[in-house]
Amino acid sequence: LSHLEEVVRTAIRFLYNGSLRGYYPTETVAKTASKNRRLGLGIMGLHEFMLQHGARYEWSVDLAKVFAVWSDVADDEAKKYAAAKGGATPVATRAIAPTGTISIIAGTTSGIEPVFCLAYKRRYQSNGRYLFQYVIDPTAKRMLDAGVPAKNIEDAYTLSNDVPRRLFVQACVQAYTDQAISSTVNLPSNYDSTMLAETVAKYLPRLKGVAFYPDNARSGQPLVPVSVDEALAHEGVVYEENSEKCLNGVCGI
């Protein structure tokens, strides 16, 4: 936790300095931004942290201690650093932003989201052509390589059958977050809308927002779950959509 405190203090100073250097189109906007300065210190890799400690996706006393340090130190450093800079103390310091791109770079789970899927077919467009590849989630791969059984690695799809547990984690994290949380809860295609409404009604007063995405809600879904064995058999190969034409890698599998 001492290392976490050091990282949080450094990050708050970085974000505060960034807010001072930001471009504002008018003096009025600059004054308003200074008066209502908000920092966006967030986190990522929460689910990987759980997996590394042999836990499933759920709230715990240990997590509460970690988030308490994150929250208290962020507020303390923001107040002290603002005073040292002669500026206004930020009105808010913590938010769980979408970290899709940077979490891919870091090779960990995004924000407080669970592993999306152990393995999936990823569709994308390049130079006017629709392509796809088979991908094994990097966090899941590290866990599998470390000897964690695939059945012990929960993901957004397995958790789609336990929405209350998923929302409970978000509600607990929200207690330590003074801004919004980016979170998309996946649902099975045959979800019970009445039960979902009752669950949301229970947790929504503790949340600043939440999104839901039923599986196969749209055609051409960019990410589609596949088995780990299927992904391993096609890993590293790029295919063209509709033709199954192999463009590189080992073909003819």
N, C-alpha and C positions, 0 to 999 in steps of 0.2 A: 504493500500500500504506500510505502514511502516513495517508491519509484513512480507510482501513479500520481502522487501529489506533485512531484517534480515536473512530470510531463504536463499536467494540467496547468500549473503556473506558467510554464513556458508557452503553452498554447494560448492561454488567455492574453499574455503580453503580445504575442504575435498577432492575434486577431484585433486587439485594441489598436495596435500600430497601423494595421491595415485599414481600420475604419478612419483613422486620421488622414491617411493618404488617398482615400477614395475620391473620385471625381463627382462633383455635384453641379448640376446645370445652372442653379441660381443660388444666390446668397441665402434666400429664404429656406430653400431645401437644405442647405448646409447647416443652418442654425437649427432647423427642426430635427435633422439627423443627429446633431450633437446633443440636443436636449433629450432625445428619445433613442439614444444609441443602444443597439442590440448586437450582441455577439452571438455566434452560432456554434459554440463548442459542442461537438457531437462525439459519437463513438461508432465503431463497427467491429465486427468479429464476435458479437455476443454469443451466438450459437456455437461457434468454434470453441470459445472459452468453456462453455458448458460441456461440450464433447470431450475436451481435454481433461476435464475433471470427472469424467465418467458419469455425467448427469444427463438426463433427458431435458427436453425443452420445457423448463418450468422455473418459477421463481423460488428463491431460497434465501436463507439467512445470510449466507456468504455473499450472495449478489447484493443484498441490501447494504452490506458494509462497503462494498466496492462503489456502489452508486452514491452512498452518503459522502464518501471522500470526494468523488467527482463533483457532486453538487456543492458541498460546503467550501471546498478549496477554490472552485471556480468563482463563487461569489466573493470570497475573501480576497482573492488576488485581483479581481476586477475593481473592487473598492480601493485597495491599496495602490494599484498601478494608476488608476484614474487620478487619485490624489497626487501621486508623484508627477504625473504629466500635467496637472493643473486643469484637468477636464472633468466633464460630468461622469458620474458613476453610471455604468450601463443599467438600463431598466430590466434587461434580461440577458442571460449569458449562455443558456444551454438549449440545444435543439437536436433532435435526431433526424438529420436530413437524409434524402435518398443518396446512397453512396455506391450506386451500381458500378460506375466506371472505376472509381478509385479502389473499390473493394476487389474488382477484377485484377487491377494492377497489384494490389497487396496480396492477392490470392487468399482472401478470407471471406467470411459471410458479410452481407450488407447490413449495416445498421443493427437493429434488433431483429431483423428477419431471420428465420431459420434457413438452413440449406434449402435452396429452391427445389432441387431434385438431385438425387445421387447421380443420375445420368439422363441426358436428354438429347433430342434432335433439335439443333438450332438452325432455323431458317433465316436467311438474310439476302439482301440484294447487292449486286456488284456489277457495275458497267451494264446495267439494264438486264442482267440475267438473275434469276432466282436460284440461289444455291443453298445447300445445307451441309452440315457436318454433325458428327456424333461427338458429344462432349461428356466427360466425366467431371463433375464438380471438383475443383482443386482441393477444397476443404475435405470433402468426402474421400477423395483419393488419399490424402495424407492420413486420414483416420483408418482407411482400409489397409494402407501400407504399414500402419502401426499395429495392425492385428485386431482392430475393432470390427466385429462382424457387421455386415451390411444391415442386418435386421435391427441392430442397435442404433443406427443412424437415422433419426427422424428427419423428415423434410417437409416442405410446404404441402405436399400432396398427402402424406400420411396424417399431418396435423389438420388437414381440411376436414377430417372426421372428428376433430376435437376442438372446435372453435372456442368453447369456453376457456380452455387452458391457454390457448393462443392469446385471447383477449385479456386474460388475467395477467399475463406477463406484461403486456403493453400498459395495462392500468397501473401496475406496480411501478414500472419505469416512469410513467407520466408523473408520479408523485415527486420525482427528483428532477423533472424537466420543466423549466418555466416557459417554454415555447411549445411548438407542435412536434409531433412524431410522424415520420413517414412510415406507413405500414400498410401493406396490402395482404389481406387474408384470402388465401385461395379456398375455393369451395368445390365440392364434387359437382358434377353436372346435374345430379339428381337431388340436390340439397332440399331440405324441408324449409320453406320460406317462413312458416309459422314459428317453428322452433328457432330459426335464425333471428326473427324479430324479437322474440322473448329474450334471447341471449344478448342482443345488442341493447335492448332496453335496460338490462341489468348493469351493463358495463359502461354505456355511453356517458353517464354523468361524470365518470372518472377519466374520460378521454377528451382530447381536443379534436379528434377526427380519426376516421379509419375508412379504408376502402376494401371492397370485396370484389373478387373476380372468380366467377364460376368457370370451371373447366369447359373448354370448347364453346365459350361464349361468342366467339367470332371465328370465321373461316381463316385459314392461313395463319393460325396461331404460331407466333415466332418460336416458342419453346414447347416441345412435346415430350413427355416422359417416355423413356425406354429403359430396358433392363441394363444393368451394369455389363453383363456378358455381351449384349448386342453392341453397346458402345465400345467395348474393348476390341471387338472383332472388326470395327470400322474406324477406330481411332486414327486421326491424322489424314483421313481421306476426305476430299471435297467432292460433293456430288451436285449435279444440276437437277433442280426440281422438275418433276414430271417425267424426266427421261431416265433417271437413275444413272446418268452418264458419269463415269469417274473422270475427274479432271486432273488429279494428281495423286500421289501416294501409291499405295499398293492396291491395284485394281483386281477385279475378278474374284473377290472373296466370296 
